[in-house]
Amino acid sequence: MLRWRLLVSTLIIAPLVALLILDYRFHFGVPGIWLSPLLVLFTVLGVAEVLDLLAAKNLRPAAWSVQAGALLVIAASLAPLIGRLAGGSNSSGEPWAQLGWPLAAFVAAVALAFVGEMVRYQGPGGVIVNVALAVFTVAYVAVLMTFLNALRLYHDSGWGMAALVSVIFVTKMSDTGAYACGRLWGRHKLAPVLSPKKTIEGAIGGLVTACLCSWLFFATLLPILAGPQAAVPPLWACLVYGLVVGVAGMIGDLSESLLKRDMECKDSSRWMPGLGGILDVLDSLLLAAPAGYFCWISGFLGP
């Protein structure tokens, strides 16, 4: 299992790194142009996996309305990119303003959830549950995914790439640290019913790893991505950032475990041996991305 895990992880990491490099070096004045198709693909796959999890308990919101709503939200988050492709301003806009279009699209997605149930309505029973599950799925996958794009568009191309890479790097290294420390020293169960393999020692190791990797990122990679003139944040800011992103990532990981346990499914999907499905890869990032984004726009990490 570990061999498959390492192999599949490598097959995922290598193309992702290549796309990040392409988007950083050759974005033609449109940051996100290489990464946006991946964002759309992951959203579609993630929504499909949530719908499959729900189907395991015979919970079936109107799939077309859920996918359409999720795509609306993602498309809205790409509005700055689309504007640049159309020859608009190179400015990404104010950070809070970037969230306006996805929020408006989410309102439309809620309406679509109701329409989806109206179209197939046959009689009382199940409508409220289906609408609630449709809205939940769009929020859990699409809305949270928009923060990855918002990180890429933060401030300018160099700082935006730094923001995005920092979240991915710290979150995934925290996952790795938790896994390694849990295997080596794990004795006390963190959540024995929810996720029996996770330990308190692993969680502590993951948070320590997150803090160390945060400091490492800002000390070494930030000047490369944002330019040598970029001021490295003070040590306390690096450690706080690592802790916030690490904790959010762990909550994201446990949140998906909660969904799988409730639906009595081991993995969100089985198409990636050793890892499961796309949600098993993205679970920690789904909550780490918003946490990281709000740290960046707070101003204590960069411009």
N, C-alpha and C positions, 0 to 999 in steps of 0.2 A: 504493500500500500504506500509506504514512504517513497519507494522508487517511482511509482506512478505519480505521486504528488509532486515530486521534484521535476519529473519530465514534463508534466502538463503545465506546471508553473513556469518553466523555462519557455515553453511554447507560447505562453501568454505574455510573459515579460518582454521577450525579444521584439515582437512586433509593436508592442506598446512603446518601448523605448525608441524604436525607429520612427514611429509616428510623432512622438514628442520632439525628436530631433528635427524632423521635417517641418513640424509646425513652428519650431523656434527659428530655424535657419531660412526656410523657404515658404513663408506664409504670404508673400506678395502684398504686404500691407493689410492683410485680413487675418489677424490672429484667430485661431480655431478652425481654419479651413480644412486642415487635415484631420482634426480630432472630432469635428461635429458629426461625420457619418458614423463614427464609432459610438458616440453618445446616443444617436438615434437607434442604432442596432442594439446596444445594451438595454435601452429602454423597452424596445419591443420584446426582446427576449425575457427581460425581467418581468414585465407585465404578464407574458404568457406563462411564466413559471408560477406566479402568484395565482393565476386563474386555475392552473393545474393542481396546485395545492388545495385550493378551495373545492375543486371538483372531487377530491378524495373524500370529502364529507358531504358530497351532493349539494354543494353551495355553488350556484351557477348564475352570477350576474350576466347581463347581456354582454358577451365578449366584444362585439363590434363597437359598442359604445364606450367600453373601457379603453380599448386600444386607440380609438379615435380621440378620446379625451386626453390620453397620455401623449399622443403625437401632437395635439394642439399645444399642450404645455411646453413640450420640448421645442417645437417650432417657434413659440413665442420667446423662449429663452435665447434663441438664435437670431432674434430680430436685429441686434447690433451687427452681427456678421452679415446678414442679408442686406442691411443698409449699406455696409461698406462695399459689398459686391455690386450694389446698384450705383455706386459712385458717391455715396454720402460721406459724412464727416468721419475722420479717423478717430474721433473721440469715443470712448466707451460709455461716456455718461457717468453721472453720479452713481456710486455703488448701490444706494437704496433705490434709485430710479430703475436700475437694471431688474429689480424684482417686480416691477409694476406689470409688465406684459405677461410674465408667467402667472401672476396672481389673477389677472383678467382672464387668461386662458383657463385657469383652474375653475373659475366661476362658470365658464362655458362647459367645462367637463362635467361639472355637477348637473347642469341642465341636460347634457347628453345622457347622463346616467338615468335621469327621470324619463327622458324620451325613449331610451332603450327598453324600459319596463312598460311604458305606455303602449309601445308597438306590439308587444307580445302578451299584454294583459288578458287573462281569461277569467279571473275571479279573485276573491279575497285570499290573502295568505302569501307571505314571502316577499312582497314588494319592498317593504321597508328594509328588510335584511339585504336584499339584492342591491338596492340603491346605496345603502351604507357600505357594502363591500366594494361596489364599483368606485365610490368616492375614496375609500380607503386605499384601494389599489393604485389609483392615479396619484394620490398624495404620497404614498410610501415609495413608489418607484419614480414616477416622472417628476414630481415637485422636488424631491430630494436630489435627483440627478441634475436638475438645473443648476445647483450650486457648484457642480464641477465646471460647468461652462462659465458661470459667474466668476469663479476663481481665475480662469484663463483670461477673462476680459478685465481683470482688476488693473486699474491705473493705466498701464501701457503694456506693450508686448513683452518686454523683459521682466518687469515686475509681475505681470500676469502669469507668465510661465513659472516664475519662482514660486508664486502662491500655489499654483496647481501642483507642481512637483513636490513642494514641501508637504502638502497634505497626503499625497499618495505615498511618499517616502516614509514619513513618520508613522502613518497608519499601518502600512504593510510591514515595516520593521518592528512595530509594536506587536503585531500579530505573530511574527516570527519569533520575537523574544519571548512572548507568552507561551508559545508552543514548545520552544526549546527548554525554557525553565520549568515548565510543567512536566515534561518528560524526564528531566534530570532530577528535579527536587520536589516535584509535586507530591504532597501528602494529604493536604486538607482540601476537601471538595468546596468549590466556590458556590455552585448551584447544583446539588446532587440530583434533583428531580429534573430540572430544566436541561442541564448540560453536564452529564456525569463525568466527562473527561476533563473538564476545566477545574483548575485548582487555584487556591488563594496564592500559592507561591508563583504559579504561572502568571496570574494577574499582576502581582507586584513586579515580576520580571519584565512583563510587557510594558508597564508604565515607566519603569526605570529605563528600558530600552528606548521608549518614545522620547523621554527627556534628553537622553544622550544623543539620539539621532537628530533631534531638533537642534541642539547646539551644534552638532557636526554639520548639518545642512547650512545653517546660517554662517558658520565660520568658513566653509569651503565652497559650497555650491552657489550661495547667493551672489557673491561677487562675479561669478562666471555668468550667471543667467541675467542678473540685473545690471551688470557693469561694475568695473573696479571702483567706481565712485560711490557705490551703494554702501550706506552705513550699516554695519552689522549691529543688530539690536543688542542691548545689554544682556548679560547672562540670565538675569531673572526673567526677562521677557522670553528668551529662548526656552527656559525650563517651564514657564507657565504655558506657553504655546504647546509644548510637547505633552504636558499633563492634560490640558483641555482636549486636544485632538486624540490622545490615547484613551482617555476615559470615554469620550464620545464614540470612538471606534469599538470599544468593548461593549458599550450599550447596544450599538448597532449589531454586533455579532450575536449577542444574547437575544436581541429582539427577533432576529430571524430564527434562532433556535426555538424561541417561544412559539412562533408561527408553525414551525415544522412539528413540534411536539403536540400542539393542539390539533393539527391535521393528521397526526400519527404517520409522518413521513420522515425518513432518515435524511434525505437530501432534497433540495428544491428541484433537481433534475439529475440525470445520470449520464449526461453526454460528455462529462469531463472526468475520467477515472481518477480517483484519489481526491478530487476537489468537489465533485457534485455538479451543481449548475451555476449559472451566471450569478444568481443571488448569493450563493455560497462564497463567491469571490468578492462581490460588491457589498455584502452586508455591512461590514465595518465602515466602508467609505460613505455609505448612504447617510449616516449621521455625523461622521467626521468632517465631511465636506461643508455642511452648514456651520458647524462649530469653527472650523478653520477660517471660513469666509468672514464670519463676524469678528474673529480675532484680527484679521487683516484690515478690515475696514474701520476697526476701532482706532487704528493709527499708531499702535505701539510697536509694530513690526516693520513698517515701511512708510512710504509717502502716502 
